[in-house]
Amino acid sequence: MLSHSLDRGVLVVTVHRDPGVGGRAELLTRITGLVEAYRPAPLVVVLGEPATRAAVGVLLRVHRLCSRLGVLMSVATHSAPTRRALEAEADPAGTRLVVHARTDTAVAAAYAAAA
C-alpha cells in the first residue's frame, strides 16, 4: 500500500494504491506512525494515481495531525482534480497544506522550508 524513505531529511511517503473505503484506517495508522517516528522531519506524501474520496480524507486527517505537531506537510500528485480537492478542503486554521504536481519540487520545497 505504501513505502517511505528519507530524502535530505524529508520523510517521503508514497501511496502506491488507493486504500478504498475499507483501507482508510490502515493507511491513516501507517502514515501517522511514520510522522510520529520521524518527527520533526517535514512530510511529503506522494500519490501515484488519482485519489478517491477515501484517500483525500485520510490525507486531510494527516494534515490536521501534522498541524498540531508542528510538522510541515506537502502532497505531490499528477492529478489536477486531486490537487484541487486537497487545496479546497484543507484546514485553513493549521499549517498550510502545499500541493505540488511533481515529487522533486515537493521535496525541494519541504527541505528549503525546514532549513
C-alpha positions, 0 to 999 in steps of 0.5 A, a space after each residue: 500500500 505504501 513505502 517511505 524513505 528519507 530524502 535530505 531529511 524529508 520523510 517521503 511517503 508514497 501511496 502506491 494504491 488507493 486504500 478504498 473505503 475499507 483501507 482508510 484506517 490502515 493507511 491513516 495508522 501507517 502514515 501517522 506512525 511514520 510522522 510520529 517516528 520521524 518527527 520533526 522531519 517535514 512530510 511529503 506524501 506522494 500519490 501515484 494515481 488519482 485519489 478517491 474520496 477515501 484517500 483525500 480524507 485520510 490525507 486531510 486527517 494527516 494534515 490536521 495531525 501534522 498541524 498540531 505537531 508542528 510538522 510541515 506537510 506537502 502532497 505531490 500528485 499528477 492529478 489536477 482534480 486531486 490537487 484541487 480537492 486537497 487545496 479546497 478542503 484543507 484546514 485553513 486554521 493549521 499549517 498550510 497544506 502545499 500541493 505540488 504536481 511533481 515529487 522533486 519540487 515537493 521535496 525541494 520545497 519541504 527541505 528549503 522550508 525546514 532549513 
